[in-house]
Amino acid sequence: NMNALLSKIAGISVALWQFYMPLLRDVFSSGAAVLLPLALAVVRTLNKTDLPGGAKRAQALLSLKREAAHQGIIVTASLLRWTVESAVQRVKLSK
């Protein structure tokens, strides 16, 4: 059972984990749903520049972080990286 394993790792009871897991899932999915269109716009704009790939990703992360803060969205670094990478892959597939 994944809840039991995660509760042992995090040191929280299974009941508490079962309570918070749906909330965390909703927060993650709603944040990603809002950020992905923003990330796509940023990645498409940066794709037209002469910057190397690593610099484009770094700039995309910075731009997306600023835009999320501007819209009042609290995001983790991992969600930002995941959203930018998803946008990069989507742009690559659309070529």
MOWO-V12667 format. One record per pair of residues at least 24 apart in sequence whose C-alpha atoms are under 10 Angstrom apart, sorted by the first residue. I is the first residue (numbers start at 1). J is the second residue. Records with the same first field share a line. If there is no record, write none. Layout:
I = J  J
This chain:
27 = 74  75
28 = 75  76  79
29 = 79
30 = 73
31 = 68  73  74  75  76  79  80  83
32 = 75  79  80  82  83
33 = 83
34 = 68  71  73  83
35 = 64  65  67  68  73  75  79  80  83  84  87
36 = 64  80  82  83  84  85  86  87
37 = 83  87
38 = 63  64  67  68  83  84  87
39 = 63  64  65  67  68  80  83  84  85  86  87  88
40 = 64  83  84  85  86  87  88  89  90  91
41 = 87  91
42 = 67  84  87  88
43 = 84  85  86  87  88  89  90  91
44 = 87  88  90  91  92
47 = 88  91  92
57 = 81  84  85  88
58 = 84
60 = 84  85  87  88
61 = 85
